[in-house]
Amino acid sequence: MWVESQGQKMVIWGDLMHVAALQFPQPSATIQSDWNISARQRQTIFADAAKNGYYAAAAHVAFPGIGKLRVEGDGYAWVPVSYILGK
């Protein structure tokens, strides 16, 4: 699922990944509850997000849970959005 506004896109990831510390740098890693998504699908989606630079809202990522991916080695790094409390 995605939303678009003012020329920017944000995808919403539910169970695309479960263990950010493992699966961002190594998208091929799977866990038992990955029954509905394959490592190949995750790699394709991560590559598209990094290449096209859109935001992602991820269910299994620490607050704020919104960020972008960048290529890092054979995997990806999660770059969370900046936020300021009270604004």
C-alpha positions in Angstrom: 0.0 0.0 0.0 1.2 3.5 -0.6 0.1 7.2 -0.4 1.2 10.1 -2.5 1.1 13.8 -1.9 2.8 16.8 -3.4 5.0 14.6 -5.6 6.2 12.4 -2.7 5.4 8.8 -2.1 5.3 6.7 1.0 4.8 2.9 1.1 3.4 1.2 4.1 5.0 -2.1 5.1 3.2 -4.5 7.4 5.0 -7.8 7.7 7.6 -7.2 4.9 10.3 -7.7 7.5 10.3 -8.5 11.2 13.9 -8.0 12.5 15.2 -4.7 11.2 18.7 -5.2 12.6 19.0 -8.4 10.7 16.9 -8.0 7.6 17.9 -4.6 6.4 21.6 -5.5 6.1 20.7 -9.0 5.0 17.3 -9.1 3.2 17.7 -12.8 2.4 17.4 -13.7 6.1 14.1 -15.2 6.9 12.3 -16.2 10.1 9.7 -18.8 10.8 6.8 -16.2 10.6 7.9 -15.1 7.1 5.3 -17.4 5.6 3.6 -14.7 3.5 6.7 -13.0 2.0 9.8 -14.5 0.4 13.3 -13.2 0.8 13.3 -12.5 -3.0 10.2 -10.3 -2.6 11.8 -8.4 0.3 15.0 -7.8 -1.8 13.0 -6.5 -4.7 11.0 -4.1 -2.6 14.0 -2.9 -0.6 15.9 -2.3 -3.9 13.0 -0.3 -5.4 12.7 1.8 -2.2 16.5 2.6 -2.2 16.6 3.3 -5.9 13.6 5.5 -6.0 14.2 7.3 -2.7 10.6 7.2 -1.4 9.6 7.0 2.3 8.5 3.8 4.0 6.4 3.4 7.1 7.4 0.1 8.6 5.5 -1.8 11.2 8.5 -3.6 12.8 10.9 -0.7 13.0 11.6 1.5 16.1 10.0 4.9 16.5 9.4 6.9 14.4 9.0 3.9 12.0 9.1 6.1 9.0 12.3 6.5 6.9 14.1 5.7 3.7 16.5 2.9 2.7 20.0 3.4 1.2 22.2 0.7 -0.2 25.0 -0.3 2.2 27.2 -3.1 1.1 25.2 -6.1 0.0 22.2 -4.9 2.0 20.5 -1.7 3.1 20.6 0.8 5.9 17.4 2.3 7.4 17.5 6.1 7.7 14.7 7.3 9.9 13.0 10.6 9.3 14.0 13.5 11.5 11.4 14.8 13.9 11.1 17.6 16.4 8.8 17.2 19.4 6.2 19.9 19.9 6.1 21.2 16.3 
